Amino acid sequence: MEIKKREKKVGSFAKKGMAPVLAALMLLAAGCSSNSGEASTAPASEAPPSQAEASSQEEAPSQEPESSEAASSEVQSIPEIPEDPAAEPYLNEGIVMYGKMALEAFYDCQEQAADYAEVISTIKRAVPSAEVYNIVVPTHVEFALPEKYKADFSVSERPTLDAVYNNYSAEVKGVDVYDALSLHKLEYLYFNTDHHWTGLGAYYAYTKFAEEAGFTPVAQEDMEKKSIPGLLGLLYDITQEPVLEQNPDSVEYFIIPGDYECQVMYQGSDEWLETSMLAEYAEGANAYGVFLGGDNKLFKIQNQDPTMKNGKKIAVLKESFGNAFVPFLSPHYSEVHVLDMRYWEGNLASYAAENGIDEILIMNNIKSACNYTFHDYLLAMT
């Protein structure tokens, strides 16, 4: 399959004006990275409401987190997105406001998605000795906006995801995390003031990856959960909505059991520096940076468990959605190498050979997968 010429596409919602397009450009310019401005001065608050509480004033049944074993042994039903009778969605700077949530609208991009599948296949052909996995992360709007409003403000992301997973031309293992997230859509999977997913959303994707990669995920109850309050993210920056300012997000993260040594290589440097897996000092507008300390050129996690000495090594090619996901891999691999495709420049096949990489995981959110700039980042590695 020939990779098509890069062309600018106009979304099917262009008739609604240029505001959505301008907002999308702002989000792409942010590169899906964690906010890097001054720390927010917003006061600390309690953890934000669950999805059900944020989108509905009706009481919804609570969902206690289930262990991965329980989830796999029972047939679960996908919950409906409850309507909030007091809320009507509207656009602010191209962002869909619904209740206490800011949501990025999604515009169908199946052609670009099919091209992305070929890019992933090119990665596999460049490193044929490695098992190559691909995860495309859906965005918040897919699991937050009731169906009755989607025709006016967004479209389903399912066909675009299918256009990726159905169009590989090499032996790529697509890991479709859509259902794993959809089953838990009433939980706190995405931030309400920012475009990223939460640690919990990343956890459910990790359980699906574990199933595909052949290992048992660590149960939630076996990890300590912590929280950083006061996140007012990129979508708040764009909209400046008072309701978001009054309801900041909390960044929840898990302490992964085990003993690990971590190193980081910053942009503009070729020197490895000692660091920690979690930057627990992160706060305010920078709170998402708790995961891996934010976006860096290279990050490496070495498992110190003696039984993992000769274990597998994985390289994760990612933008910032991968930051919340990567720590969960640390108990299952001898080494986890994290390459941010926006900042790392090098030949992936050479890097894999030099570092004994057995597996490669490419992880992007769906908007990055439809963005030809991200296609080019990956192709530059081959």
Salt bridges, closest charged atoms under 4 A:
GLU7 OE1 - LYS9 NZ 3.31
GLU83 OE1 - LYS148 NZ 3.51
GLU104 OE1 - LYS367 NZ 3.57
GLU111 OE1 - LYS9 NZ 3.26
ASP115 OD1 - LYS4 NZ 3.48
GLU118 OE2 - ARG125 NH2 2.55
GLU131 OE1 - LYS173 NZ 3.57
GLU147 OE2 - LYS150 NZ 3.39
ASP162 OD1 - ARG158 NH2 2.82
ASP176 OD2 - ARG158 NH2 2.63
GLU187 OE2 - HIS184 ND1 2.73
ASP194 OD1 - HIS195 ND1 3.37
ASP194 OD2 - HIS196 ND1 2.66
GLU211 OE2 - LYS208 NZ 3.36
GLU212 OE2 - LYS208 NZ 3.70
ASP270 OD1 - LYS297 NZ 3.39
GLU280 OE1 - LYS226 NZ 3.19
ASP295 OD1 - LYS318 NZ 3.27
ASP295 OD1 - ARG342 NH2 3.22
GLU335 OE1 - LYS313 NZ 3.79
GLU335 OE1 - HIS337 NE2 2.73
ASP340 OD2 - LYS318 NZ 3.04
ASP340 OD2 - ARG342 NH2 2.66
GLU359 OE2 - LYS312 NZ 3.40
ASP376 OD1 - ARG6 NH2 2.77
